[in-house]
Amino acid sequence: MSASDRSGLSGFAAPRDAGRYDAFTILLHWLTALLVVLLFGLAITFNYLGRGTPLRHNLQLVHVSFGIGLAAVFVVRLIWTLAGARALPRPTAGAADMLARAMHALLYLLLASQIVLGFLYRWAQGEEFTFFGLFAIPPAFAPDRPWARTFDGLHYYVAWTLIVLAAGHAAAALLHHYILRDGVLRRMLPVKAPDA
């Protein structure tokens, strides 16, 4: 697609010298993405295993540990975004900018909801809640099986919503990189990439 072909997409255009995010923001972004995919993959895997099997139990413990890790990364990311992250020019304008902002806000909201639901579900189950056996998080309330089923269902549907929207977020980044060629994806890559 030539520059003239992209002129009709000017609302999506970003300057080529838009710069890159700071290293810590990039690290937190990719760590969040990695943990979300890993947690989703673990949940899909252990749900296919028979209840009460040692492998299922162990994978659930790993899932819980990575969930605690995601909670910590999420809190650090929020604090860093508000306090120290490098601000870059908005890559889009008009309706495209509003859509991008809404998508980011929704991803943050879903992440926060999923983390809270994970904690509530585990506590309602009355199950062990440790971080790779290094420390335990005490329960906030007594086990409650009916609530555990409710939290489990919500946790499941939020997980699928989050993974679908994250896939859409990734697809939009690839659109910017390969079709619009506006440098948006390069701003968040761990290493500086050549122009597409």
C-alpha positions as semicolon CSV with decimal commas, in nm:
position;residue;x (nm);y (nm);z (nm)
1;M;0,000;0,000;0,000
2;S;0,152;0,331;-0,107
3;A;0,146;0,656;0,090
4;S;-0,124;0,788;-0,143
5;D;-0,332;0,474;-0,088
6;R;-0,311;0,532;0,286
7;S;-0,422;0,894;0,267
8;G;-0,781;0,790;0,330
9;L;-0,664;0,634;0,656
10;S;-0,513;0,955;0,788
11;G;-0,696;0,916;1,118
12;F;-0,473;0,618;1,184
13;A;-0,146;0,779;1,081
14;A;0,136;0,829;1,330
15;P;0,461;1,017;1,275
16;R;0,758;0,794;1,193
17;D;0,964;0,964;1,464
18;A;0,702;0,888;1,730
19;G;0,975;0,724;1,941
20;R;0,951;0,421;2,164
21;Y;0,816;0,354;2,508
22;D;1,062;0,333;2,793
23;A;1,219;-0,007;2,863
24;F;1,023;-0,069;3,184
25;T;0,687;0,000;3,014
26;I;0,781;-0,239;2,735
27;L;0,886;-0,505;2,988
28;L;0,559;-0,473;3,181
29;H;0,352;-0,486;2,862
30;W;0,511;-0,808;2,733
31;L;0,521;-0,967;3,078
32;T;0,147;-0,900;3,111
33;A;0,082;-1,050;2,766
34;L;0,295;-1,356;2,844
35;L;0,123;-1,418;3,178
36;V;-0,227;-1,380;3,029
37;V;-0,152;-1,634;2,753
38;L;0,022;-1,869;2,996
39;L;-0,262;-1,855;3,248
40;F;-0,520;-1,915;2,976
41;G;-0,322;-2,208;2,836
42;L;-0,282;-2,365;3,181
43;A;-0,655;-2,333;3,252
44;I;-0,751;-2,488;2,919
45;T;-0,504;-2,772;2,982
46;F;-0,603;-2,865;3,337
47;N;-0,974;-2,845;3,256
48;Y;-0,923;-3,141;3,019
49;L;-0,766;-3,349;3,295
50;G;-0,966;-3,565;3,532
51;R;-1,067;-3,414;3,864
52;G;-0,850;-3,524;4,154
53;T;-0,551;-3,619;3,938
54;P;-0,210;-3,504;4,067
55;L;-0,121;-3,336;3,735
56;R;-0,442;-3,130;3,736
57;H;-0,378;-3,025;4,097
58;N;-0,018;-2,927;4,022
59;L;-0,115;-2,729;3,711
60;Q;-0,380;-2,549;3,916
61;L;-0,116;-2,455;4,174
62;V;0,108;-2,321;3,896
63;H;-0,192;-2,132;3,753
64;V;-0,260;-1,975;4,094
65;S;0,107;-1,881;4,134
66;F;0,120;-1,713;3,794
67;G;-0,211;-1,543;3,877
68;I;-0,053;-1,390;4,186
69;G;0,237;-1,285;3,964
70;L;-0,004;-1,122;3,719
71;A;-0,170;-0,934;4,006
72;A;0,169;-0,796;4,115
73;V;0,266;-0,700;3,758
74;F;-0,073;-0,534;3,705
75;V;-0,039;-0,320;4,020
76;V;0,316;-0,219;3,927
77;R;0,200;-0,139;3,573
78;L;-0,082;0,084;3,698
79;I;0,152;0,271;3,931
80;W;0,418;0,306;3,660
81;T;0,165;0,425;3,401
82;L;0,040;0,694;3,638
83;A;0,379;0,796;3,776
84;G;0,674;0,727;3,552
85;A;0,593;0,586;3,209
86;R;0,703;0,777;2,901
87;A;0,412;0,952;2,734
88;L;0,406;0,929;2,355
89;P;0,188;1,109;2,101
90;R;-0,143;0,937;2,031
91;P;-0,098;0,719;1,720
92;T;-0,453;0,777;1,596
93;A;-0,709;1,055;1,576
94;G;-1,086;1,095;1,577
95;A;-1,297;0,781;1,597
96;A;-0,991;0,557;1,567
97;D;-0,836;0,723;1,873
98;M;-1,158;0,682;2,071
99;L;-1,177;0,315;1,974
100;A;-0,814;0,255;2,072
101;R;-0,863;0,428;2,409
102;A;-1,181;0,229;2,474
103;M;-1,001;-0,097;2,388
104;H;-0,714;-0,020;2,626
105;A;-0,954;0,080;2,905
106;L;-1,156;-0,238;2,853
107;L;-0,842;-0,455;2,859
108;Y;-0,734;-0,294;3,187
109;L;-1,082;-0,337;3,334
110;L;-1,098;-0,703;3,229
111;L;-0,751;-0,771;3,368
112;A;-0,845;-0,616;3,703
113;S;-1,174;-0,807;3,707
114;Q;-1,006;-1,136;3,622
115;I;-0,746;-1,094;3,897
116;V;-1,012;-1,012;4,157
117;L;-1,233;-1,300;4,041
118;G;-0,937;-1,539;4,064
119;F;-0,875;-1,443;4,425
120;L;-1,245;-1,462;4,514
121;Y;-1,284;-1,799;4,344
122;R;-0,985;-1,952;4,522
123;W;-1,095;-1,820;4,861
124;A;-1,453;-1,938;4,806
125;Q;-1,318;-2,284;4,718
126;G;-1,124;-2,296;5,043
127;E;-0,825;-2,419;4,842
128;E;-0,454;-2,364;4,901
129;F;-0,341;-2,023;4,777
130;T;0,037;-2,005;4,753
131;F;0,302;-1,852;4,529
132;F;0,517;-2,147;4,412
133;G;0,520;-2,271;4,772
134;L;0,720;-1,967;4,887
135;F;0,438;-1,794;5,075
136;A;0,066;-1,829;5,126
137;I;-0,209;-1,569;5,098
138;P;-0,455;-1,608;5,385
139;P;-0,825;-1,638;5,299
140;A;-1,036;-1,323;5,322
141;F;-1,352;-1,518;5,406
142;A;-1,476;-1,869;5,482
143;P;-1,523;-2,119;5,196
144;D;-1,857;-2,091;5,020
145;R;-1,930;-2,347;4,748
146;P;-2,227;-2,167;4,584
147;W;-2,021;-1,849;4,552
148;A;-1,727;-2,054;4,426
149;R;-1,942;-2,178;4,137
150;T;-2,050;-1,820;4,059
151;F;-1,692;-1,689;4,066
152;D;-1,577;-1,985;3,858
153;G;-1,830;-1,908;3,585
154;L;-1,745;-1,539;3,581
155;H;-1,371;-1,617;3,580
156;Y;-1,425;-1,846;3,279
157;Y;-1,621;-1,595;3,070
158;V;-1,395;-1,301;3,153
159;A;-1,095;-1,516;3,055
160;W;-1,241;-1,587;2,711
161;T;-1,343;-1,222;2,663
162;L;-0,995;-1,109;2,764
163;I;-0,817;-1,351;2,530
164;V;-1,042;-1,259;2,234
165;L;-0,989;-0,885;2,289
166;A;-0,616;-0,938;2,339
167;A;-0,608;-1,121;2,006
168;G;-0,791;-0,825;1,850
169;H;-0,537;-0,590;2,010
170;A;-0,254;-0,795;1,858
171;A;-0,428;-0,798;1,518
172;A;-0,462;-0,419;1,531
173;A;-0,090;-0,388;1,610
174;L;-0,007;-0,606;1,308
175;L;-0,242;-0,396;1,092
176;H;-0,052;-0,084;1,197
177;H;0,281;-0,252;1,126
178;Y;0,219;-0,431;0,795
179;I;-0,064;-0,235;0,632
180;L;-0,052;0,119;0,769
181;R;0,326;0,106;0,829
182;D;0,302;0,387;1,080
183;G;0,554;0,272;1,342
184;V;0,298;0,202;1,617
185;L;0,408;-0,159;1,681
186;R;0,777;-0,062;1,685
187;R;0,709;0,168;1,980
188;M;0,639;-0,136;2,200
189;L;0,885;-0,394;2,061
190;P;1,154;-0,515;2,305
191;V;1,424;-0,439;2,048
192;K;1,433;-0,161;1,793
193;A;1,304;-0,302;1,465
194;P;1,376;-0,176;1,114
195;D;1,096;-0,011;0,919
196;A;0,845;-0,259;0,778
